[in-house]
Amino acid sequence: MPNTPAIVLSSHTIGLGVIRALGRMGVPVTVFYYREEDMGYLSKHVRRKVKVPNPATEPAEFVAALIDGAKPYSKPLLIPADDETLVAVSQHKAQLDEHFIVACEDWETVQSIIDKKYTYRLAEAHGVPSPKTFELRSLDELERYAGIMGFPLIIKPCHSHLYFEVFRKKMVKAHSLDEAVGAFKEADAHGLALMLQEHIPGDDSRGVNYNSYFWDGKPLVEFTAEKVRLAPPRFGVPRVLVSKYMPEVIDLGRKIVQAAGYRGYSCTEFKKDVRDGSYKLMEINGRHNLSSMLSVSCGINFPWLEYKHRVEGILPGHCEFKTGAYWIDLTKDVLFSLKYLREERYSLAEYFRPYMKPHVFAIFDKGDLRPFVKRCFDFASNAAK
């Protein structure tokens, strides 16, 4: 039975997946959370929960709370489970290494994937296909690059997590210069850096994930999945995915993760360009992904493999995985399917297929219901407001 505790930082959908993946293996799990909308800390697998300051707005206080919260333990495993905690932990990694086994890279490496302008520079330097992208510093540049690129185009933040915190969306699709200028001014008012990016045509099912565990430049474990439906459609986060073996995506994923020099778990996202059939790099996430329970249900428990490696020194080996299994965010799939019923136009067969095939839910678990109950309560409260 594992004795070393794992401290999971944040406990929304990503964190909940990590909590369940480790808890089911007998790992004692503590959660440090900072958002009221989190629900993972209510899981039956959580032995201790601690409310901490927001790492994005109070990073020094957040780090101090982590160190104080580690006092009952002897070098627990520290797992950032969202971008905000990943940034704060990587920036203070040298200090936190004295108290924890830290499951992320230092800031220099993390910055190359958190700040998307560095990610796309990296892709270009190493021959990994990516959308045509321009960094924006002024309205003059916006007008000039938009004239080169044409419409529609994407106004994309350099730091996705900071932009989402303000606007509750990942990016803006602009169909005219006025729309692009408006999006630029809104972001600039909040001090958020932007890029101008070509629009990659194709529906939601063109997006794919390359999940991997790298060490010393080598991919030890790999898993791929295809997006089925997003919330909201086109530019949202996944609400349904399906496991699928994709050799072409694996080759590209290996290339960019090796170029970034990232060690440990990461999730790299691509989108298939319907114009030429190539996969284009969207982003690299240096923490566990939203649909982490999909790979677990298919035979690859990434959080457990990471725990065994970082805590016990056992490097993971190659793992086969089951294909054709689905991951479903139940509440989002129902709500967004109803909201965008006419726009998406799924047939009944298409809508129900994930539910009729082998699947795992993001939040709902009949053996661990409290996170789902809170999720539903929060949705109802927000709707009422």
N, C-alpha and C positions, 0 to 999 in steps of 0.2 A: 504494500500500500504506500503511495507517495506521501512523504512527510513535509517536503518543502512547499510552503504556500505559494500560490500565484495571486498577484494583485493585478486586477484588471482595471484599467483607467477608462472611465465612462461606461455606461451600461444601456445604451440604446440598442438598436438592432444588431450592430456589429458586436458590441460588447456582450450582448445576450448570447450570441452564437458561440463566442469564445468561452463564456461561463459554462454553458451546457456541454460543450465539447470536452472541457477539462473536468467538470464536475462528474460527468458520467464515468470518468476514468479514476475517480476517487481522489482527485487533487483538491486539497482544501483551498477554496476560493474566497478572496476578499475583494470587495469592489470599492473603489474611490470614484464617486460620481459628482457632477457639478450642475447638471441640468434637471429642472423639475420634471421635464417630459420623459426622462429616462424611466425604464420599467424593468430592466434586467436585474437591478439590485433586489427585486422581489422574488427572484428565482429561488426554488428550494435548494439549489446547489450553492447558494451564497451563505457563508458562515458568519461574515462580518461585513457591514457596510459603513462607509464614512463619507460624509458630505465635505467637499473641498472647494476652494476658490476656483473661479474660472481661469483655466490656463491661458486663454487668449487675452484676457483683460488684466489679469493679476498673476503673471507668470512667477514672480519671486515668491508670492504668498502660496501659490500652488506647490512649488517645489519644497518650500518649508513644511507644508502640510504633509507631503509625501514622506519626507524624512522623519517627521514626528510620528506619522502613522506606521512607520516601519519598526518602531522601537520594540513592539512585542515579539518580533521575528528575528531570525538570523539569516540574512541575505535571501529574502524571498525573490521570486521571479516577477519582474515588473513588465506588464504588457500594455502599451498604449493601444487603445481600440478606436481612436478617431484621429483626424488630422491635427486638431488643436492640442491634444495630449502628446502626439508624436512630435510636434514642433517643440513644445516646452521641454519634453524629456531629452530630445536629441541636443538641444541647445545647452542643456545642463548635464549632459551625460557623464562628464568627468567627475562631477560632484556626486551624482546619483550612483555611480559605480561603486562608491565606498559603502553603500547601504543596500544595494540591490544587485541582482543579476538582471541587467537591462536588455530587453528584447527589441533593440533597434540600433541603428547605426548612429554615428556622430552627425553633427549638424552639417558639416561640409557635404557629406554624401546625401543626407536627407534633403538638403536645400535643392539639390539638382533635380529632384523629382517633385518636391512640393511647389517650387516656383516653375511654372510651366514654360516660361521662356527659356530656362536652362534645359529643360527636358527636350524641347524641340531643337535646340541647338545641338544637343547630344545626338539626337536621331539623325539630323542632317550630316553630322560629322562621321557617323558610322554607317551610313547608307540604309537606315531604316525608314521606309516610306511614312510620311506624315503629311497632314494638310498644309498647304501653303499658308505661312503665318508671318505677320508683321507685328513687331512691338510698337506700341503707341505711346507717344510722349506729348502730343499736342493735337489740337483740332486740325491744324494744317496737314499733319502727317495722316490723320484719319481720312481727310478729303483726297489726298494724293494717292494713298494706298487703295482706297475704295474705288477710285477711278481705274486703277490698274486691275483690280480683282473683279469688279462688277458685282451685281446683286443677284440673289440674296447672298449675304455673308454673315459670319458669326462674330459677335462681340464677346470675347472670352476673357475671363479674369486670369491674371497670372497666379493668384492664390485662390483656388476654388472655395476653400472652406471659409475664408474671410468674406468673400462675395456672397456666398449662400447665407451666411449669418445675417447679412443686411437685407438682401432682396428675396431670400427663400427660393431661389432658382439658380441654376448652374451657369447660364449664359443667356444671350439674347440673339435671336435670329432677326436680322434687319433686312427689310425689303426695299429700303430707300435710304438716301443720305440723311434725311431728317430723322428717321428712326435710329440710325447709327449715331448721329450727333447727340440725340436725346439720351441714349444709353451711356455714351461717353461722359456726358456732363453729370449724370446721376452718380456714376461710379467715382468720377473725379472729385465730386463734392464730399465723398467719404474717404478720399485718399487711397483709392484702390487702383492698382496698376492693371492695364488692359492690353489685350492683343487683338489684332484683326485677323480672322482666319477664314479660309474658303469653306463654303458649305459642302459637306460630303453627302450627296443624295443617297437615298435608300431608307427603307422603313426600319422600325425598331428591331426587327430580327436580324439586322446586319451587324449588330454589335456583338463582340465576343470578349471573353475574359481568359487570360493566361495566368493561372495561379501557380506559384512555384516556391520551392524552398532551395535557396542557393547557399553554397558555402565555398569560399576560396575560389570563386569564379566558375563553379560547377553546379549545374542543375541536378539536385539529388532527387527531388520529387516534383512532378508536374501534373496539372489538372486543367482541362479546358471546358468552357461552357459557353453556350450561345444565348443571347438575350431573346426573349419572346415578346414581352410587353413592358413598357416603361410607365412611370408615374411622375409627371404627366407624360403623354406621348411625345416622341421625337427627342426631347432634350432632358428628360427626367432620369430618376434612378430606377433600377430594375424593380419590377413587381412580380415578374415570372421569368425564370431561366430554365434551361435544360442542359444536362451534361452531354457533351459531344466531343469525340476525339478529332482534333484538327491539327494535323502535322504541320501545315503551312504556318499556322498561328504559333505553334510551339517553336518553330525555327526563328521567327521574328522576335518572339518573347525572349528566347535565350540571348539573342543578339543584343537587345537593348538593355536587359538586366545586367548582362556582363559588362556592357559599356558603362553603365552607371556605377559598377563596382558594388552593387548592393548585396548584402549578406542577410540570410534569414528569409522570412516569408515576405512576399510581395504579390500584388495583383496588378497585372498590366492589361489595359483595355485597348482594343482595336475596333475599327469599323470597316466593313467591306465597302469599297467604292464601286457602285454599280456601273460606273462609266468604263472601268478597265478591269474589274474583278480583283483588284489588289486590296490588301488589308492595310489601313493607315493607322498609325499610332495615335491614340487619344490621350492617355495618361498612364502614369505608373503610381500605384498606391503602396506606400511602404509600411502598411499595417494590414491586419486581417480585413477581409472584404465583407460587404453587406450580406452576401449569400454563403457565408462560411459553412453553414450546416448542410449545404448541398454536397460539398466534397466529403464531409463526414458521412452522410448517408450513402455515398457512392464508394466508401471504403478507404478514404484518405482523411484522417483526422489531423489537419495541419497544426492546430494548437497543441495537441498531445505530442506530435512529433517534435515540435519546437521545445516543449517542456522537457522531453526525454533528452534532447540534445544539449540544451543550455544548462539544465540542472544536473543531469546524470552523465553527460558527455557521450551519449550514444548517437552517432550520426545516422540520420534516416537513410534508407536505401530505396531503390526504385519500387514504386507501388502501381499496380494496375487499378483502374477504376471502372465502375459500372456506368454505361452510357444510357441515354434515354430516360433518365430520372429528372424530375422537376423540383424546383424550389419556388414556393409561392408566398408572397406577402399577402395574406388573405384579406385583411381590411383594405389595403390599398387597391388590390385587384378588383374587389367588389365595387368600391367607391368610384374609382377612375373608369372602370368599365361602364358604369351607369352614367357618369358625367360625360364621357366621350363616346357614347353608344353610336351616334350617327356618324361621327368623324372616323372612328376606327373600323366600324362595320365588320366585326368578327362574326362569322357564322356560329351557331350554337355548338357545332362540333369543334371549331377552333377554340371557342371559349372554354369548354368543359374538358378538352383533351388533357390538360395538365392535371386535372382533378381525378381523371379516370386512370391515369398511368401512375407508376410508382412516384411518390412525391414526399417532400418534407415542407412544413410550414415555417416561415420566418419567426413568428411569434407564438402562434397557437401550438400548444402541446397539452394534451389531456392529462398528462402526468405532472405538469408544471404550469398550472393555469393562471397564477396570479399576475405574471407579466402581461398576458393577453387581456385580462380583465382591466388592468390599468390602462393599457393601450386603447381599449374601447371607450373607457371613461374619458380619457383625454381627448379622443376624437369627438365625442359627444359634447364635451365642454367647449371645445374650439368652435364647433358648429353652432352652438347656442350663442356664442359671443359674436 
